[in-house]
Amino acid sequence: MAAAAAGAASGLPGPVAQGLKEALVDTLTGILSPVQEVLRSWQQRRWHPTPVLLPGKSHGQRSLVGCSP
């Protein structure tokens, strides 16, 4: 008890509080790491327009096999 009281008096966390802090940091890191990966990949993704094939137009190699314009 004296060591815990001395730690509290000096402003330093005791061994139990330090262990809880480390466990909390590990837990939050485990939760947030996948979220950060998803956000990072979403931010890096660029918008690519979807090609639209209009009827009656020649689309070259994009046209369907066996169909003539």
N, C-alpha and C positions, 0 to 999 in steps of 0.2 A: 504494500500500500504506500509506503514511503516513497518508493521509486516512481509510482504513478503520480503521486501528489507532487513530487519534485518536477516531473516532466510537465505536468499541467501548469505548475507555477512558472516554469521557465518558458512556456509557450510552445514547447516541443511535444508532439503527440507521443503517447505511450506505445508500447509494442502492440497492444491489441488494436488501438486506433490506427496505427501504421499498417497493420495487416488488413484491416477493413478497408482502408483507403486503397491499398494495392489491389485488393479483390474487386473493389468497385471500378477502379480504372481498367482492370483486365476485362471485366464484364462489359463495360461501356465500349471499350475498344472492339471487343468481339461483336457487339451489336452494330456499331457504327461503321466498321470496316466494309462490310458488304454494301451498305447504303451508299458510302462514299464511292465505291467502285461503280455502282449503277449510275450515280450522278455524273461521275467523270466520263463514263462511256456515253451517256446521253448528251453531255456538253460537247463531246468530240464528234458526235454524229452530224453529218452534213445532210441537208435536205436535197434529195434527188427527185426531180419531177418524174412522174409516171408517164411513160410514153402512151400516147393515144393514137390508135389506128382508126382513121376516118374511112368510111365506105366510099368507094369510087376513087380513092387516091392510090398511087403507086408507092409502096413502102420498101421496095428493094428487097434486101435480105430479110427484113422483118415480116414480109408477107407470109401467109400460111402456105405450106407445101400443098400443091394440088389445086390451089385457088388462083384464078387469074383475075387481074384488076379490071 
